Amino acid sequence: MKEKPVLVVDDEKNIRLTLSQTLESLGLGTDTAVNGEEALDKLKMKEFGLILLDLKMPGMDGMEVLRQLRKIRPDIRVIIITAYGTVESAVEAMKLGAVDFIQKPFSPEEIRELVSQVLDREKLEEQKALDYTAHIQLAKRCVADRQFDAAVEHARKAISLEHTRPEAFNLLGALMEIRRNVLEAHKYYRTALELDPTYKPAMDNLNRSTQWRRQGEIVLDQTVDKGKNKKEKTGKS
């Protein structure tokens, strides 16, 4: 079955072009919008399966697009593009179903890997989820559907299968933040770091959530090494 096209929303022309070309190499159709208003207009007229959404745009920003999107098309998956690795209202973004983030500058390889992961996640069958990775991906799908209790259950099932890996503990921490249980979130972030002191997502989440203003994105997993493929990098910081 052919995948629905992807909508790329970014006010920078070179980023829209690069993202479109990268996605086309995966056999995906694309369309673009230069701002939030145009994106919402296109969403009302055309079916999309995935949106790559820049947060920092003139006029209607990405967070407002995300809020409006959840009213008119709650089924569409969204990958948030961040300019500085920060989302001022990280918990709000996750409450709205934003579970996947990518930071500028990014490489075509990172985009291909993340988009493929998001699309593959949709094809998982819950009754056939037998391993750690499947439960992590199902937990993320539940977050995208704003089924947070189910997401917690899948994260806990992942831990029951592999209690020495940090990813599920970090994910549980993020889910506890959504429930406004910050102390519980800190406990899970610290557990993830006890298992792997170098696990950067938990480190970033713990640092962000203990700040007075609590700015920065919720990080759910490791990204492609930023030191790789420097020649392929695109996007402005």
C-alpha positions in Angstrom: 0.0 0.0 0.0 1.4 3.4 -1.0 2.2 5.7 1.9 0.3 9.0 2.1 2.5 12.1 1.2 4.5 14.0 3.7 3.9 17.7 4.4 7.1 19.7 5.1 6.4 23.0 6.9 9.4 25.4 7.2 10.0 29.0 6.3 13.5 28.3 5.0 13.4 27.4 1.3 16.7 25.3 1.3 15.4 23.2 4.2 12.1 22.5 2.4 14.0 21.5 -0.7 16.4 19.3 1.1 13.7 17.6 3.1 11.6 17.0 0.0 14.5 15.5 -1.9 15.5 13.3 1.0 11.9 12.0 1.5 11.5 11.3 -2.3 14.6 9.1 -2.1 12.4 6.9 0.3 9.7 6.8 -2.4 7.5 9.2 -0.5 5.5 12.0 -2.1 5.8 15.4 -0.6 4.2 18.8 -0.4 5.5 22.0 1.3 4.2 25.0 3.2 6.1 28.2 4.1 4.2 29.0 7.3 1.6 27.7 9.7 -1.3 29.3 7.9 -0.5 27.7 4.6 0.1 24.3 6.3 -3.4 24.3 7.9 -5.0 25.3 4.5 -3.3 22.4 2.8 -4.3 20.0 5.6 -7.9 20.9 5.0 -7.7 20.1 1.3 -5.4 17.1 1.1 -4.6 13.8 2.9 -1.2 13.6 4.5 0.3 10.7 6.6 3.1 12.7 8.2 4.2 16.3 8.9 7.7 17.6 9.4 6.9 20.8 11.3 9.4 23.6 12.2 8.6 25.3 15.5 10.1 28.7 14.8 8.3 30.4 12.0 7.0 34.0 11.5 3.3 34.4 12.1 1.7 31.2 13.4 4.4 29.2 15.0 4.7 25.4 15.1 3.2 25.0 18.5 0.0 26.8 17.4 -0.1 24.6 14.2 0.2 21.6 16.4 -2.7 22.8 18.6 -4.9 23.4 15.6 -3.9 20.2 14.0 -5.1 18.1 16.9 -8.5 19.7 16.5 -8.9 19.0 12.7 -6.5 16.0 12.0 -5.6 14.2 15.3 -4.5 11.1 13.3 -1.5 12.7 11.5 1.9 12.0 12.9 4.2 14.9 13.5 8.0 15.2 13.6 9.0 18.5 15.2 12.0 20.4 13.8 13.8 22.5 16.3 16.4 25.1 15.6 18.4 25.0 18.9 17.3 21.7 20.4 14.8 23.5 22.5 11.0 23.5 22.8 9.8 26.1 25.3 6.8 24.0 26.3 8.1 20.5 26.0 5.4 18.9 28.1 2.7 20.7 26.1 4.2 19.5 22.8 4.2 15.9 24.0 0.6 16.2 25.4 -0.3 17.2 21.8 1.2 14.0 20.5 4.6 15.3 19.4 6.8 12.3 20.2 9.6 12.7 17.6 12.0 15.6 17.4 14.9 16.4 15.1 17.4 19.2 15.7 18.9 21.5 13.1 21.5 21.1 11.6 20.5 17.6 10.5 21.7 15.2 7.8 19.6 13.4 5.1 20.6 10.1 6.8 19.0 11.3 10.1 15.8 12.3 8.3 15.6 9.0 6.4 16.2 7.0 9.6 13.6 8.9 11.7 10.9 9.0 9.0 11.3 5.3 8.4 11.1 4.6 12.1 7.9 6.6 12.4 6.2 4.9 9.4 7.3 1.5 10.5 5.9 2.1 14.0 2.4 2.4 12.5 2.6 -1.1 11.1 3.4 -2.8 14.5 0.8 -5.3 15.7 0.2 -5.0 19.4 -0.5 -8.6 19.9 2.7 -9.6 18.2 4.9 -7.2 20.4 7.2 -9.7 22.1 10.5 -7.8 22.5 11.8 -4.7 24.1 12.1 -2.5 21.0 8.5 -3.3 19.9 7.1 -2.1 23.2 9.2 1.1 23.1 7.8 1.8 19.6 4.3 1.0 20.6 4.6 3.3 23.7 5.6 6.1 21.3 2.7 5.4 19.0 0.4 5.6 22.1 1.9 9.0 22.9 1.2 10.2 19.4 -2.4 9.0 19.9 -2.4 10.7 23.3 -3.1 7.4 25.0 -0.7 8.0 27.8 -1.9 5.3 30.2 -1.3 2.7 27.4 2.1 4.3 26.7 3.0 3.8 30.4 2.0 0.1 30.2 4.2 -0.5 27.1 7.1 1.2 28.7 6.7 -1.0 31.8 6.5 -4.1 29.7 9.7 -3.1 28.0 11.4 -2.8 31.4 10.1 -6.3 32.4 11.8 -7.7 29.3 15.1 -5.7 29.6 15.5 -4.1 33.0 19.2 -3.1 32.4 18.5 -0.7 29.5 17.9 3.0 30.0 15.5 3.9 27.2 12.3 2.7 28.8 13.1 4.4 32.1 13.7 7.6 30.3 10.4 7.3 28.5 8.6 6.6 31.7 10.2 9.8 33.1 8.7 11.8 30.2 5.3 10.3 30.7 5.4 11.1 34.4 6.1 14.7 33.4 2.9 14.7 31.4 1.1 13.5 34.5 2.8 16.5 36.3 4.5 14.1 38.7 7.9 15.7 38.4 9.5 13.9 41.4 8.6 10.5 39.9 10.0 11.7 36.5 13.3 12.6 38.2 13.4 9.1 39.7 13.1 7.4 36.3 15.6 9.7 34.7 18.1 9.0 37.4 17.5 5.3 37.1 18.2 5.5 33.4 21.5 7.3 34.3 22.4 4.7 36.9 22.1 2.1 34.2 24.1 4.1 31.7 25.8 7.3 33.0 26.5 8.3 29.4 22.8 8.1 28.3 22.4 11.6 27.0 18.5 11.7 26.6 18.0 11.1 30.4 20.8 13.5 31.2 19.2 16.2 29.1 15.7 15.5 30.5 16.9 15.6 34.1 18.8 18.9 33.5 15.8 20.5 31.7 13.2 19.3 34.2 15.2 20.6 37.2 15.7 24.1 35.7 13.5 26.8 37.1 11.9 27.6 33.7 12.1 24.0 32.5 12.9 24.8 28.9 14.2 22.4 26.3 12.8 19.4 24.5 11.8 16.1 25.9 14.3 13.6 24.6 13.0 10.1 24.2 16.0 8.3 22.6 19.4 8.6 21.1 19.8 10.4 17.7 22.3 9.7 14.9 25.7 10.8 16.0 26.0 14.5 15.2 29.6 14.0 14.3 28.8 11.7 11.5 28.2 12.7 7.8 29.2 16.3 8.4 29.3 16.9 4.6 25.6 16.0 4.4 24.5 18.4 7.1 21.8 20.9 6.3 19.6 23.4 8.2 20.7 26.5 10.1 21.5 26.6 13.8 
